[in-house]
Amino acid sequence: MPVRTAAAPAFTAGLCEGTEYTPSEQMLDISGIRLDHYNDGNIVPMYGTTDRGTSAAVDAPVCGVRDVDGIAKSEWMYCTDFDLDPCSGVDENGLPVDKHNDEMGATVPSAGNPDLSADDLAVISWLLQNPARLDGTVSGNGSENARSARQTLVWCVSDYDNPLMADFKSLCDRNIGSDERARIVEIMNVTQTLDLARKTPATGTLKAGETAVFTLNTNMYRKPITVQSSAGTELAVCGDNAKATLSGNQLTVDGRGDAPTAVDLCLASTNAGDYSVTASVIPDSVENLHWNTAGAECQIFASFDTVRPASMNASASVGYAAAPTTTPATTTPATTTPATTTPATTTPATPVAPIVPIVPIVPIVPIVPVVPAVPGAPVPSQPVATPATPAPSAPKPATGPRPVAIDGGAAEQNSGRNVAVAVTGLGLVGMAAAGAVALRRKRS
């Protein structure tokens, strides 16, 4: 590593990811000889993963700080020699010392661990870049338990045949046995691919509310891939993708070998516009590791270079068309000419004159009493009454109301009831790093 052209002044280093206790001020103070080591481009060990160790003996992994492109970067360093001294303590004056309080020189960059094979280096590199399981614990840098699991898995590779690891071989076989190591080596040796393309529709735009499908092709297996969509939309794994899991924006695909696996991702939007989907991942590589050691009696540390590796990126987009502007149709009400109804003319029935039987009129001759004549008096002449001839009888008009035609009808009323229906419908696993320190081989 090149020497800095401008020396940094003394500073207090930041904590490594997931530190669960408060290190002492002198552990974080980068000044004096430690500052010289830092300005020389070396990593400066500061404190262990737990607070159980003394100032001169710390638990692995170890938090160290180094300059990366002018930035003080604190990162965890994992041991790859189970029985050697971490050489990461500080004395009361803040000077670097080993577990015997012997003053130490700088922790300088290393080409790697010469006791490890190329496959071992590949597996350790993968372990430091990806989460793995140690029984019920997921390894990582985010907590003491996760770091203990990761350190144990690293020792399962670097020190599997070390006699001090004999009691832990069954643990190693169960979690990172020969088949799993072979799978990881395959991953590290393939040409890693990441490709994203539109599937449905292959061309053109969609209507609001329709679903767009993108296909991601990758052979970076069991490695979190960050997938994101434009603001206001969400992605989901869709179709037959049993080997893919999406948690938040982290997509993990299961598999092995060089052949990529296709995963369909669905996106839907209710608004018009152009929407994009992106995928990014830092490819696994042995070159992503930063190795360092303080000497022959000390551990060789491996740490993941979280700054330098360039990520692989892929993207695709789709457009949603705006809904058409609908002008309400002007409806001219139809002019309805009422039908001219000619009322039916009802001709009243001509009343039929009742037939009156003709009764012959018998003239009533009045009976004129005969007055006896007075004797001696002359008898006057009595006129003879002539019966009157009755005038002919006119027909009697009909009486009563005139017949009228009457229309009738009936109306039916049906009623029903609408019925609405509501449907409701680790402790540290394996070994604690503290135990690992206690088991280190005593050297004469």
DRENZA-312566 format. One record per residue (C-alpha): residue number from 0; x, y, z; residue in three letters. Coordinates in nm, 4 decimals, padded with zeros to 6 digits, m for minus. Layout:
<recs>
{rec NUM,{X,Y,Z},ALA},
...
</recs>
This chain:
<recs>
{rec 0,{00.0000,00.0000,00.0000},MET},
{rec 1,{00.1477,00.3403,m00.0936},PRO},
{rec 2,{00.2476,00.5805,00.1790},VAL},
{rec 3,{00.0161,00.8781,00.2247},ARG},
{rec 4,{00.1460,01.1996,00.0734},THR},
{rec 5,{m00.0202,01.4069,00.3477},ALA},
{rec 6,{m00.0083,01.2748,00.7026},ALA},
{rec 7,{m00.3358,01.2656,00.8923},ALA},
{rec 8,{m00.3480,01.4377,01.2315},PRO},
{rec 9,{m00.4370,01.2412,01.5439},ALA},
{rec 10,{m00.8027,01.1358,01.5549},PHE},
{rec 11,{m01.0520,00.9167,01.7349},THR},
{rec 12,{m01.1510,00.6262,01.5114},ALA},
{rec 13,{m01.5078,00.5246,01.4522},GLY},
{rec 14,{m01.6563,00.1953,01.5666},LEU},
{rec 15,{m01.6837,m00.1114,01.3482},CYS},
{rec 16,{m02.0280,m00.2255,01.2369},GLU},
{rec 17,{m02.2410,m00.3824,01.5080},GLY},
{rec 18,{m02.0141,m00.3088,01.8069},THR},
{rec 19,{m02.2199,m00.3920,02.1158},GLU},
{rec 20,{m02.0121,m00.2310,02.3897},TYR},
{rec 21,{m01.8190,00.0921,02.4376},THR},
{rec 22,{m01.4443,00.0512,02.3785},PRO},
{rec 23,{m01.2090,00.2605,02.5907},SER},
{rec 24,{m01.0882,00.5947,02.4637},GLU},
{rec 25,{m00.7296,00.4708,02.4302},GLN},
{rec 26,{m00.8475,00.1840,02.2060},MET},
{rec 27,{m00.9966,00.4369,01.9659},LEU},
{rec 28,{m00.7197,00.6974,01.9974},ASP},
{rec 29,{m00.5057,00.6998,01.6845},ILE},
{rec 30,{m00.2035,00.9030,01.7817},SER},
{rec 31,{00.1707,00.8562,01.8470},GLY},
{rec 32,{00.3161,00.5359,01.6992},ILE},
{rec 33,{m00.0289,00.4084,01.6062},ARG},
{rec 34,{m00.0832,00.7208,01.4002},LEU},
{rec 35,{00.2525,00.6603,01.2312},ASP},
{rec 36,{00.1413,00.3084,01.1408},HIS},
{rec 37,{m00.1856,00.4478,01.0040},TYR},
{rec 38,{m00.0088,00.7144,00.7958},ASN},
{rec 39,{00.2228,00.4453,00.6588},ASP},
{rec 40,{m00.0847,00.2806,00.5041},GLY},
{rec 41,{m00.1183,m00.0024,00.7566},ASN},
{rec 42,{m00.4255,m00.1182,00.9430},ILE},
{rec 43,{m00.4277,m00.0344,01.3159},VAL},
{rec 44,{m00.5974,m00.2971,01.5404},PRO},
{rec 45,{m00.8176,m00.1357,01.8074},MET},
{rec 46,{m01.0445,m00.3763,01.9996},TYR},
{rec 47,{m01.2047,m00.7216,01.9927},GLY},
{rec 48,{m01.5577,m00.8309,01.9168},THR},
{rec 49,{m01.6455,m00.8532,02.2893},THR},
{rec 50,{m01.5305,m00.6744,02.6029},ASP},
{rec 51,{m01.4225,m00.9987,02.7702},ARG},
{rec 52,{m01.0594,m00.9689,02.6686},GLY},
{rec 53,{m00.7959,m00.7651,02.8471},THR},
{rec 54,{m00.6185,m00.4769,02.6793},SER},
{rec 55,{m00.3449,m00.7159,02.5676},ALA},
{rec 56,{m00.5685,m01.0092,02.4695},ALA},
{rec 57,{m00.8722,m00.9437,02.2541},VAL},
{rec 58,{m01.1379,m01.1709,02.1170},ASP},
{rec 59,{m01.1454,m01.2393,01.7450},ALA},
{rec 60,{m01.2537,m01.0945,01.5159},PRO},
{rec 61,{m01.0740,m00.7649,01.5733},VAL},
{rec 62,{m01.1837,m00.4163,01.4726},CYS},
{rec 63,{m00.9106,m00.2246,01.2897},GLY},
{rec 64,{m00.8900,00.1081,01.1113},VAL},
{rec 65,{m00.7024,00.1949,00.7926},ARG},
{rec 66,{m00.6900,00.4656,00.5297},ASP},
{rec 67,{m00.8957,00.3952,00.2186},VAL},
{rec 68,{m00.8752,00.6722,m00.0387},ASP},
{rec 69,{m00.8303,00.9370,00.2284},GLY},
{rec 70,{m01.1075,00.8030,00.4535},ILE},
{rec 71,{m01.0487,00.6327,00.7901},ALA},
{rec 72,{m01.2304,00.3021,00.7434},LYS},
{rec 73,{m01.3042,00.0801,01.0450},SER},
{rec 74,{m01.3598,m00.2861,00.9546},GLU},
{rec 75,{m01.3634,m00.6285,01.1168},TRP},
{rec 76,{m01.0573,m00.8528,01.0681},MET},
{rec 77,{m01.1090,m01.2317,01.0924},TYR},
{rec 78,{m00.8380,m01.4669,01.2186},CYS},
{rec 79,{m00.7163,m01.7468,00.9918},THR},
{rec 80,{m00.4735,m01.9130,01.2390},ASP},
{rec 81,{m00.6629,m02.0662,01.5313},PHE},
{rec 82,{m00.3662,m02.1078,01.7669},ASP},
{rec 83,{m00.1693,m01.7869,01.7018},LEU},
{rec 84,{m00.1799,m01.4580,01.8895},ASP},
{rec 85,{m00.4030,m01.1853,01.7479},PRO},
{rec 86,{m00.1335,m00.9332,01.8477},CYS},
{rec 87,{m00.4032,m00.6666,01.8662},SER},
{rec 88,{m00.3890,m00.5270,02.2170},GLY},
{rec 89,{m00.2761,m00.1917,02.3508},VAL},
{rec 90,{m00.1010,m00.1141,02.6785},ASP},
{rec 91,{m00.1867,00.1615,02.9236},GLU},
{rec 92,{m00.0110,00.4102,02.6989},ASN},
{rec 93,{m00.2051,00.3008,02.3920},GLY},
{rec 94,{00.0927,00.1251,02.2345},LEU},
{rec 95,{00.0294,m00.1957,02.0335},PRO},
{rec 96,{00.1274,m00.5078,02.2279},VAL},
{rec 97,{00.0803,m00.8829,02.2108},ASP},
{rec 98,{m00.0851,m01.0897,02.4823},LYS},
{rec 99,{00.2371,m01.0830,02.6867},HIS},
{rec 100,{00.2414,m00.7023,02.6716},ASN},
{rec 101,{00.5386,m00.7161,02.4405},ASP},
{rec 102,{00.5453,m00.4127,02.2172},GLU},
{rec 103,{00.4429,m00.4908,01.8624},MET},
{rec 104,{00.5319,m00.3418,01.5308},GLY},
{rec 105,{00.2858,m00.2425,01.2620},ALA},
{rec 106,{00.0169,m00.4753,01.1254},THR},
{rec 107,{00.1152,m00.4692,00.7608},VAL},
{rec 108,{m00.0574,m00.5867,00.4438},PRO},
{rec 109,{m00.0048,m00.9498,00.3444},SER},
{rec 110,{m00.0437,m01.1423,00.0201},ALA},
{rec 111,{m00.2642,m01.3935,00.2010},GLY},
{rec 112,{m00.2117,m01.6928,00.4252},ASN},
{rec 113,{00.0577,m01.9239,00.2832},PRO},
{rec 114,{m00.0838,m02.2207,00.4772},ASP},
{rec 115,{m00.4107,m02.2079,00.2841},LEU},
{rec 116,{m00.4879,m02.3581,m00.0557},SER},
{rec 117,{m00.6461,m02.1635,m00.3383},ALA},
{rec 118,{m00.9791,m02.3325,m00.2627},ASP},
{rec 119,{m00.9487,m02.2395,00.1071},ASP},
{rec 120,{m00.8854,m01.8763,00.0135},LEU},
{rec 121,{m01.1878,m01.8831,m00.2190},ALA},
{rec 122,{m01.4184,m02.0228,00.0505},VAL},
{rec 123,{m01.2968,m01.7780,00.3170},ILE},
{rec 124,{m01.3387,m01.4935,00.0713},SER},
{rec 125,{m01.6984,m01.6024,00.0055},TRP},
{rec 126,{m01.7724,m01.6393,00.3788},LEU},
{rec 127,{m01.6596,m01.2838,00.4496},LEU},
{rec 128,{m01.8743,m01.1463,00.1686},GLN},
{rec 129,{m02.1957,m01.3444,00.2211},ASN},
{rec 130,{m02.4198,m01.4594,00.5052},PRO},
{rec 131,{m02.3979,m01.8281,00.5947},ALA},
{rec 132,{m02.5517,m02.0404,00.8679},ARG},
{rec 133,{m02.3877,m02.1927,01.1721},LEU},
{rec 134,{m02.6735,m02.4053,01.2994},ASP},
{rec 135,{m02.9369,m02.1478,01.3995},GLY},
{rec 136,{m02.7227,m01.8350,01.3619},THR},
{rec 137,{m02.6732,m01.6352,01.0436},VAL},
{rec 138,{m02.3171,m01.5133,01.0105},SER},
{rec 139,{m02.2294,m01.1513,00.9470},GLY},
{rec 140,{m02.0788,m00.8372,01.0996},ASN},
{rec 141,{m02.3917,m00.6933,01.2557},GLY},
{rec 142,{m02.3785,m00.8444,01.6047},SER},
{rec 143,{m02.1517,m01.0324,01.8431},GLU},
{rec 144,{m02.3323,m01.3600,01.7757},ASN},
{rec 145,{m02.3204,m01.3132,01.3996},ALA},
{rec 146,{m01.9474,m01.2330,01.4101},ARG},
{rec 147,{m01.8779,m01.5345,01.6333},SER},
{rec 148,{m02.0586,m01.7562,01.3803},ALA},
{rec 149,{m01.8592,m01.6082,01.0917},ARG},
{rec 150,{m01.5267,m01.6458,01.2762},GLN},
{rec 151,{m01.6072,m02.0099,01.3575},THR},
{rec 152,{m01.6909,m02.0851,00.9946},LEU},
{rec 153,{m01.3608,m01.9267,00.8862},VAL},
{rec 154,{m01.1703,m02.1444,01.1356},TRP},
{rec 155,{m01.3604,m02.4505,01.0049},CYS},
{rec 156,{m01.1842,m02.3834,00.6730},VAL},
{rec 157,{m00.8450,m02.2501,00.7841},SER},
{rec 158,{m00.7922,m02.4860,01.0817},ASP},
{rec 159,{m01.0098,m02.7909,01.0181},TYR},
{rec 160,{m00.7107,m03.0252,01.0713},ASP},
{rec 161,{m00.5700,m02.8308,01.3674},ASN},
{rec 162,{m00.5673,m03.0613,01.6764},PRO},
{rec 163,{m00.7107,m02.7772,01.8833},LEU},
{rec 164,{m01.0195,m02.7854,01.6599},MET},
{rec 165,{m01.0891,m03.1566,01.7124},ALA},
{rec 166,{m01.3883,m03.0965,01.9379},ASP},
{rec 167,{m01.5510,m02.8761,01.6763},PHE},
{rec 168,{m01.5165,m03.0934,01.3664},LYS},
{rec 169,{m01.8744,m03.2212,01.3870},SER},
{rec 170,{m01.9969,m02.8626,01.4006},LEU},
{rec 171,{m01.7916,m02.7796,01.0912},CYS},
{rec 172,{m01.9073,m03.0879,00.9018},ASP},
{rec 173,{m02.2682,m03.0038,00.9752},ARG},
{rec 174,{m02.2496,m02.6462,00.8527},ASN},
{rec 175,{m01.9695,m02.6205,00.5993},ILE},
{rec 176,{m01.8779,m02.9740,00.4997},GLY},
{rec 177,{m01.6958,m03.0849,00.1882},SER},
{rec 178,{m02.0012,m03.0587,m00.0389},ASP},
{rec 179,{m02.0796,m02.7025,00.0691},GLU},
{rec 180,{m01.7168,m02.5971,00.0260},ARG},
{rec 181,{m01.7167,m02.7496,m00.3222},ALA},
{rec 182,{m02.0325,m02.5550,m00.4076},ARG},
{rec 183,{m01.8719,m02.2292,m00.2932},ILE},
{rec 184,{m01.5556,m02.2983,m00.4931},VAL},
{rec 185,{m01.7731,m02.3451,m00.8040},GLU},
{rec 186,{m01.9360,m02.0081,m00.7419},ILE},
{rec 187,{m01.6023,m01.8349,m00.6972},MET},
{rec 188,{m01.4611,m01.9852,m01.0176},ASN},
{rec 189,{m01.7469,m01.9105,m01.2592},VAL},
{rec 190,{m01.7802,m01.6020,m01.4729},THR},
{rec 191,{m02.0415,m01.4191,m01.2715},GLN},
{rec 192,{m02.3351,m01.2745,m01.4612},THR},
{rec 193,{m02.6150,m01.0303,m01.3876},LEU},
{rec 194,{m02.8669,m00.9378,m01.6553},ASP},
{rec 195,{m03.2097,m00.7724,m01.6423},LEU},
{rec 196,{m03.4582,m00.7425,m01.9280},ALA},
{rec 197,{m03.8258,m00.6750,m01.9923},ARG},
{rec 198,{m04.0381,m00.9810,m02.0458},LYS},
{rec 199,{m04.3988,m00.8588,m02.0536},THR},
{rec 200,{m04.4488,m00.6502,m02.2548},PRO},
{rec 201,{m04.1340,m00.6940,m02.4589},ALA},
{rec 202,{m04.2126,m00.3628,m02.6327},THR},
{rec 203,{m04.4654,m00.0850,m02.6057},GLY},
{rec 204,{m04.6402,00.0615,m02.3050},THR},
{rec 205,{m04.8882,m00.0607,m02.0496},LEU},
{rec 206,{m05.2155,00.0773,m01.9246},LYS},
{rec 207,{m05.2375,00.1995,m01.5660},ALA},
{rec 208,{m05.2923,m00.0910,m01.3304},GLY},
{rec 209,{m05.1433,m00.3538,m01.5592},GLU},
{rec 210,{m04.8430,m00.5633,m01.4495},THR},
{rec 211,{m04.4987,m00.5471,m01.6083},ALA},
{rec 212,{m04.2704,m00.8493,m01.5797},VAL},
{rec 213,{m03.8887,m00.8280,m01.5785},PHE},
{rec 214,{m03.6540,m01.1244,m01.5933},THR},
{rec 215,{m03.3301,m01.1281,m01.3932},LEU},
{rec 216,{m03.0668,m01.3810,m01.4992},ASN},
{rec 217,{m02.7795,m01.4514,m01.2603},THR},
{rec 218,{m02.5453,m01.7239,m01.1394},ASN},
{rec 219,{m02.4473,m01.5408,m00.8207},MET},
{rec 220,{m02.6115,m01.7929,m00.5939},TYR},
{rec 221,{m02.6982,m01.7429,m00.2265},ARG},
{rec 222,{m02.5656,m01.3899,m00.2489},LYS},
{rec 223,{m02.7949,m01.0962,m00.1693},PRO},
{rec 224,{m02.8636,m00.8918,m00.4834},ILE},
{rec 225,{m03.0118,m00.5465,m00.4324},THR},
{rec 226,{m03.3176,m00.4956,m00.6558},VAL},
{rec 227,{m03.5110,m00.1700,m00.6597},GLN},
{rec 228,{m03.7924,m00.0078,m00.8554},SER},
{rec 229,{m03.8936,00.3528,m00.9169},SER},
{rec 230,{m04.0557,00.5491,m00.6376},ALA},
{rec 231,{m04.4162,00.4623,m00.5775},GLY},
{rec 232,{m04.3929,00.1073,m00.7082},THR},
{rec 233,{m04.3029,m00.2235,m00.5479},GLU},
{rec 234,{m04.1401,m00.5370,m00.6822},LEU},
{rec 235,{m04.2472,m00.8920,m00.6164},ALA},
{rec 236,{m04.1129,m01.2300,m00.7216},VAL},
{rec 237,{m04.3750,m01.3811,m00.9506},CYS},
{rec 238,{m04.4251,m01.6872,m01.1646},GLY},
{rec 239,{m04.2508,m02.0164,m01.1005},ASP},
{rec 240,{m03.9530,m01.8964,m00.8950},ASN},
{rec 241,{m03.9223,m02.1414,m00.6092},ALA},
{rec 242,{m03.5460,m02.0823,m00.5931},LYS},
{rec 243,{m03.5736,m01.7070,m00.5395},ALA},
{rec 244,{m03.6524,m01.5152,m00.2208},THR},
{rec 245,{m03.7112,m01.1399,m00.1969},LEU},
{rec 246,{m03.6810,m00.9826,00.1484},SER},
{rec 247,{m03.7205,m00.6070,00.1357},GLY},
{rec 248,{m03.4955,m00.5141,m00.1560},ASN},
{rec 249,{m03.2595,m00.8122,m00.1161},GLN},
{rec 250,{m03.3050,m01.0918,m00.3679},LEU},
{rec 251,{m03.1364,m01.4273,m00.3021},THR},
{rec 252,{m03.1266,m01.7028,m00.5640},VAL},
{rec 253,{m03.0391,m02.0613,m00.4818},ASP},
{rec 254,{m02.8338,m02.2807,m00.7128},GLY},
{rec 255,{m02.4858,m02.3808,m00.8119},ARG},
{rec 256,{m02.2595,m02.3966,m01.1126},GLY},
{rec 257,{m02.2051,m02.1657,m01.4078},ASP},
{rec 258,{m02.5519,m02.1736,m01.5666},ALA},
{rec 259,{m02.7634,m01.8713,m01.4713},PRO},
{rec 260,{m03.1120,m01.8959,m01.3252},THR},
{rec 261,{m03.4003,m01.6781,m01.4497},ALA},
{rec 262,{m03.6147,m01.5009,m01.1918},VAL},
{rec 263,{m03.9288,m01.3052,m01.2837},ASP},
{rec 264,{m03.9956,m00.9784,m01.1009},LEU},
{rec 265,{m04.3359,m00.8069,m01.1286},CYS},
{rec 266,{m04.4140,m00.4349,m01.1069},LEU},
{rec 267,{m04.7466,m00.2541,m01.1299},ALA},
{rec 268,{m04.8339,00.1163,m01.1380},SER},
{rec 269,{m05.1609,00.3039,m01.1336},THR},
{rec 270,{m05.0000,00.6234,m01.2635},ASN},
{rec 271,{m04.8639,00.7183,m01.6026},ALA},
{rec 272,{m04.4884,00.7553,m01.6548},GLY},
{rec 273,{m04.1653,00.5668,m01.7097},ASP},
{rec 274,{m04.0608,00.3220,m01.4384},TYR},
{rec 275,{m03.7258,00.1471,m01.3940},SER},
{rec 276,{m03.5999,m00.1627,m01.2183},VAL},
{rec 277,{m03.2341,m00.1937,m01.1176},THR},
{rec 278,{m03.0228,m00.4777,m00.9822},ALA},
{rec 279,{m02.6780,m00.4383,m00.8269},SER},
{rec 280,{m02.4309,m00.6638,m00.6484},VAL},
{rec 281,{m02.0626,m00.6679,m00.5579},ILE},
{rec 282,{m01.9261,m00.9783,m00.7287},PRO},
{rec 283,{m01.7514,m01.2375,m00.5176},ASP},
{rec 284,{m01.3768,m01.2338,m00.5632},SER},
{rec 285,{m01.0702,m01.3429,m00.3738},VAL},
{rec 286,{m00.9280,m01.0030,m00.4640},GLU},
{rec 287,{m01.1943,m00.8384,m00.2488},ASN},
{rec 288,{m01.0093,m00.9429,00.0658},LEU},
{rec 289,{m00.7512,m00.7364,00.2501},HIS},
{rec 290,{m00.4949,m00.9519,00.4332},TRP},
{rec 291,{m00.2594,m00.8330,00.7103},ASN},
{rec 292,{m00.0400,m00.9597,00.9934},THR},
{rec 293,{00.1913,m00.8273,01.2637},ALA},
{rec 294,{00.4507,m01.1067,01.2358},GLY},
{rec 295,{00.5239,m01.4767,01.2466},ALA},
{rec 296,{00.3812,m01.5238,01.5964},GLU},
{rec 297,{00.0602,m01.3448,01.5038},CYS},
{rec 298,{m00.2609,m01.4233,01.3240},GLN},
{rec 299,{m00.2991,m01.3459,00.9584},ILE},
{rec 300,{m00.6212,m01.1515,00.9344},PHE},
{rec 301,{m00.8620,m01.1355,00.6452},ALA},
{rec 302,{m01.1062,m00.8477,00.6096},SER},
{rec 303,{m01.3545,m00.7675,00.3384},PHE},
{rec 304,{m01.2657,m00.4569,00.1410},ASP},
{rec 305,{m01.5966,m00.2720,00.1617},THR},
{rec 306,{m01.4846,00.0253,m00.0436},VAL},
{rec 307,{m01.2764,m00.0745,m00.3441},ARG},
{rec 308,{m01.4764,m00.3454,m00.5307},PRO},
{rec 309,{m01.6895,m00.2151,m00.8140},ALA},
{rec 310,{m02.0455,m00.3418,m00.8187},SER},
{rec 311,{m02.2182,m00.5068,m01.1133},MET},
{rec 312,{m02.5346,m00.3289,m01.2235},ASN},
{rec 313,{m02.8243,m00.4025,m01.4553},ALA},
{rec 314,{m03.1428,m00.2095,m01.5304},SER},
{rec 315,{m03.4557,m00.2071,m01.7467},ALA},
{rec 316,{m03.7588,00.0191,m01.7756},SER},
{rec 317,{m04.1205,00.0227,m01.8834},VAL},
{rec 318,{m04.3693,00.2977,m01.9661},GLY},
{rec 319,{m04.7268,00.3385,m01.8531},TYR},
{rec 320,{m04.9552,00.5361,m02.0817},ALA},
{rec 321,{m05.1741,00.8125,m01.9460},ALA},
{rec 322,{m05.5413,00.7330,m01.9345},ALA},
{rec 323,{m05.7211,00.8928,m02.2354},PRO},
{rec 324,{m05.9037,01.2187,m02.1655},THR},
{rec 325,{m06.2705,01.1417,m02.2108},THR},
{rec 326,{m06.4953,01.4313,m02.3256},THR},
{rec 327,{m06.8436,01.3624,m02.2018},PRO},
{rec 328,{m07.0736,01.3076,m02.4974},ALA},
{rec 329,{m07.3446,01.5738,m02.5313},THR},
{rec 330,{m07.6695,01.3885,m02.5394},THR},
{rec 331,{m07.9510,01.5732,m02.7136},THR},
{rec 332,{m08.2719,01.4435,m02.5728},PRO},
{rec 333,{m08.4852,01.2957,m02.8449},ALA},
{rec 334,{m08.7898,01.5044,m02.9303},THR},
{rec 335,{m09.0807,01.2808,m02.8726},THR},
{rec 336,{m09.3848,01.3739,m03.0715},THR},
{rec 337,{m09.6748,01.2511,m02.8764},PRO},
{rec 338,{m09.8863,01.0187,m03.0789},ALA},
{rec 339,{m10.2071,01.1819,m03.1903},THR},
{rec 340,{m10.4731,00.9722,m03.0424},THR},
{rec 341,{m10.8098,01.0044,m03.2061},THR},
{rec 342,{m11.0561,00.9342,m02.9357},PRO},
{rec 343,{m11.2882,00.6611,m03.0312},ALA},
{rec 344,{m11.6247,00.8058,m03.1210},THR},
{rec 345,{m11.8833,00.6229,m02.9313},THR},
{rec 346,{m12.2157,00.6365,m03.1035},THR},
{rec 347,{m12.4758,00.6091,m02.8404},PRO},
{rec 348,{m12.7014,00.3233,m02.9007},ALA},
{rec 349,{m13.0337,00.4318,m03.0402},THR},
{rec 350,{m13.2812,00.3574,m02.7758},PRO},
{rec 351,{m13.5437,00.1196,m02.8925},VAL},
{rec 352,{m13.8926,00.2416,m02.8127},ALA},
{rec 353,{m14.0673,m00.0077,m02.6061},PRO},
{rec 354,{m14.3502,m00.1724,m02.7900},ILE},
{rec 355,{m14.6680,m00.0576,m02.6313},VAL},
{rec 356,{m14.9505,m00.2882,m02.7057},PRO},
{rec 357,{m15.2340,m00.1047,m02.8774},ILE},
{rec 358,{m15.5335,m00.1328,m02.6679},VAL},
{rec 359,{m15.8414,m00.0378,m02.8608},PRO},
{rec 360,{m15.9940,00.2677,m02.7067},ILE},
{rec 361,{m16.3493,00.2039,m02.6293},VAL},
{rec 362,{m16.5264,00.5320,m02.6081},PRO},
{rec 363,{m16.6856,00.5836,m02.2797},ILE},
{rec 364,{m17.0326,00.6851,m02.3275},VAL},
{rec 365,{m17.1524,00.8786,m02.0321},PRO},
{rec 366,{m17.4654,00.7544,m01.8846},ILE},
{rec 367,{m17.7103,01.0298,m01.8794},VAL},
{rec 368,{m17.9728,00.9723,m01.6270},PRO},
{rec 369,{m18.3236,00.9806,m01.7603},VAL},
{rec 370,{m18.5233,01.2446,m01.5867},VAL},
{rec 371,{m18.8856,01.1546,m01.5876},PRO},
{rec 372,{m19.0985,01.4054,m01.7528},ALA},
{rec 373,{m19.3118,01.6335,m01.5540},VAL},
{rec 374,{m19.6586,01.5816,m01.6450},PRO},
{rec 375,{m19.7928,01.8501,m01.8528},GLY},
{rec 376,{m19.4572,01.9985,m01.9297},ALA},
{rec 377,{m19.3080,01.9617,m02.2604},PRO},
{rec 378,{m19.0058,01.7355,m02.2835},VAL},
{rec 379,{m18.7003,01.9256,m02.3900},PRO},
{rec 380,{m18.4884,01.7838,m02.6570},SER},
{rec 381,{m18.1561,01.6436,m02.5191},GLN},
{rec 382,{m17.8540,01.6684,m02.7391},PRO},
{rec 383,{m17.6860,01.3447,m02.8169},VAL},
{rec 384,{m17.3199,01.3442,m02.7039},ALA},
{rec 385,{m17.0739,01.2598,m02.9773},THR},
{rec 386,{m16.7789,01.0606,m02.8452},PRO},
{rec 387,{m16.4467,01.2423,m02.8814},ALA},
{rec 388,{m16.1915,01.0811,m03.1066},THR},
{rec 389,{m15.8700,01.0487,m02.9008},PRO},
{rec 390,{m15.5524,01.1883,m03.0545},ALA},
{rec 391,{m15.3037,00.9235,m03.1569},PRO},
{rec 392,{m15.0516,00.8484,m02.8750},SER},
{rec 393,{m14.6905,00.9610,m02.9428},ALA},
{rec 394,{m14.4162,00.7044,m02.8541},PRO},
{rec 395,{m14.2857,00.7622,m02.5036},LYS},
{rec 396,{m13.9163,00.8443,m02.4964},PRO},
{rec 397,{m13.6833,00.6082,m02.3143},ALA},
{rec 398,{m13.5916,00.7075,m01.9643},THR},
{rec 399,{m13.2708,00.6474,m01.7509},GLY},
{rec 400,{m12.8933,00.7078,m01.8155},PRO},
{rec 401,{m12.7541,00.6644,m02.1613},ARG},
{rec 402,{m12.5140,00.3620,m02.1916},PRO},
{rec 403,{m12.1410,00.4624,m02.1805},VAL},
{rec 404,{m11.8396,00.2432,m02.2836},ALA},
{rec 405,{m11.6080,00.1837,m01.9834},ILE},
{rec 406,{m11.2397,00.0687,m02.0167},ASP},
{rec 407,{m11.0946,m00.1293,m01.7274},GLY},
{rec 408,{m10.7469,m00.2648,m01.6284},GLY},
{rec 409,{m10.5410,m00.4135,m01.3530},ALA},
{rec 410,{m10.1896,m00.3359,m01.2142},ALA},
{rec 411,{m09.9577,m00.5803,m01.0488},GLU},
{rec 412,{m09.7067,m00.4751,m00.7804},GLN},
{rec 413,{m09.4247,m00.7064,m00.7024},ASN},
{rec 414,{m09.1936,m00.6438,m00.4073},SER},
{rec 415,{m08.8850,m00.8244,m00.3020},GLY},
{rec 416,{m08.6169,m00.7941,m00.0324},ARG},
{rec 417,{m08.2521,m00.7376,m00.1086},ASN},
{rec 418,{m08.0343,m00.9477,00.1177},VAL},
{rec 419,{m07.6724,m00.8378,00.1779},ALA},
{rec 420,{m07.4267,m01.1074,00.2916},VAL},
{rec 421,{m07.0988,m01.0101,00.4681},ALA},
{rec 422,{m06.8120,m01.2531,00.4397},VAL},
{rec 423,{m06.5395,m01.2197,00.6941},THR},
{rec 424,{m06.3166,m01.3494,00.6136},GLY},
{rec 425,{m02.6938,m01.7957,02.0167},LEU},
{rec 426,{m02.5857,m01.7773,02.2834},GLY},
{rec 427,{m02.2756,m01.8072,02.0855},LEU},
{rec 428,{m02.3034,m02.1149,01.8676},VAL},
{rec 429,{m02.0039,m02.3327,01.8259},GLY},
{rec 430,{m01.7312,m02.1574,02.0101},MET},
{rec 431,{m01.6990,m01.8171,02.1610},ALA},
{rec 432,{m01.4079,m01.6235,02.0345},ALA},
{rec 433,{m01.2983,m01.5898,02.3943},ALA},
{rec 434,{m01.2649,m01.9650,02.4114},GLY},
{rec 435,{m01.0669,m01.9547,02.0937},ALA},
{rec 436,{m00.8122,m01.7287,02.2584},VAL},
{rec 437,{m00.7883,m01.9571,02.5581},ALA},
{rec 438,{m00.7149,m02.2541,02.3343},LEU},
{rec 439,{m00.4218,m02.1012,02.1536},ARG},
{rec 440,{m00.1137,m02.3173,02.1357},ARG},
{rec 441,{00.1553,m02.2161,02.3796},LYS},
{rec 442,{00.4730,m02.1413,02.2052},ARG},
{rec 443,{00.8198,m02.1628,02.3645},SER},
</recs>
